[in-house]
Each structure stands twice: as C-alpha cells, then as structure tokens.
C-alpha cells in the first residue's frame, strides 16, 4: 500500500486530496498507468505528464523513479516563482 497525494488542479480533477492505493507498480510511471486505467477522471488528470511534477517520499523525482520501499507519492503542477 502506498499513499498517493494530489495537489492543486490534480486534486480538483480527481476529486480527492489523497488516497491509499494497492499497487504492483515498480515505478511512478507504472503507478500512473494503473491510476489512468481506473476511471476517466484519473486519465484526464494524468493526460499531460509535461504539466506534472512528482515527489516520492517528499523528494522531487522523475516518472521513472522506483517505488520499492516508498510510502508516499505526491503529484502536483510545476511551481512558479516570483
């Protein structure tokens, strides 16, 4: 089981701030594919990965990052600075 957190418009599209997911995914990309296969709202939220960032256990990483031993994955839009 892994905690999946959604922030900003990702949360709005999926309709949840967080959920606990049972997954066989070895990487973040595989987890995304599993989520997209669930329902249209997930497919819509993950339709453009270029507009998403991901953190595994609060460390910013890439979509090919391994999930072995991870407790949390967070998805959010890119941060903008001022």
C-alpha positions in Angstrom: 0.0 0.0 0.0 1.2 3.5 -0.8 -0.3 6.9 0.0 -0.9 9.0 -3.1 -1.4 12.7 -2.6 -2.9 15.1 -5.2 -2.4 18.9 -5.1 -3.9 21.9 -6.9 -5.7 21.1 -10.2 -4.7 17.4 -10.0 -6.8 17.2 -6.8 -9.6 19.1 -8.4 -9.8 16.7 -11.4 -9.5 13.6 -9.3 -11.8 14.8 -6.6 -9.6 13.6 -3.7 -6.7 15.2 -1.8 -5.2 11.7 -1.0 -5.9 8.0 -1.1 -4.3 4.8 -0.2 -3.5 2.6 -3.2 -2.6 -1.0 -3.5 -0.2 -1.3 -6.4 2.1 -3.7 -8.2 3.9 -0.7 -9.9 7.6 -0.8 -9.9 8.0 2.9 -11.0 6.0 6.1 -10.8 5.2 5.8 -14.5 3.6 2.3 -13.9 1.6 3.7 -11.0 0.3 6.5 -13.3 -0.8 3.9 -15.8 -2.6 1.9 -13.2 -4.4 5.0 -12.0 -5.3 6.1 -15.5 -6.9 2.7 -16.1 -9.2 3.2 -13.1 -11.6 5.9 -14.3 -11.8 8.8 -16.8 -11.1 11.4 -14.1 -7.6 9.8 -13.5 -7.0 9.6 -17.2 -7.8 13.3 -17.5 -5.6 14.3 -14.6 -2.6 12.4 -16.0 -3.2 13.1 -19.7 -0.3 15.6 -19.9 2.7 14.5 -17.8 4.7 17.5 -19.0 2.4 19.6 -16.8 3.0 17.4 -13.7 5.7 17.0 -11.2 6.1 14.1 -8.8 7.7 13.5 -5.4 8.4 10.2 -3.8 8.6 10.3 0.0 8.9 14.1 -0.3 11.8 14.1 -2.7 11.3 15.6 -6.1 12.0 13.0 -8.7 11.2 11.7 -12.3 8.4 9.5 -13.5 10.9 6.6 -13.9 11.7 6.6 -10.2 11.4 3.3 -8.5 8.7 2.8 -5.9 10.3 0.0 -3.9 10.0 0.8 -0.3 8.2 4.1 -0.9 5.4 5.2 1.4 4.1 8.2 -0.4 3.8 9.6 -3.9 2.7 13.2 -4.5 1.5 14.7 -7.8 1.4 18.5 -8.3 1.8 21.1 -11.0 5.1 22.8 -11.5 5.9 25.5 -9.0 6.1 29.1 -10.3 8.4 31.6 -8.6 8.0 35.3 -8.3 
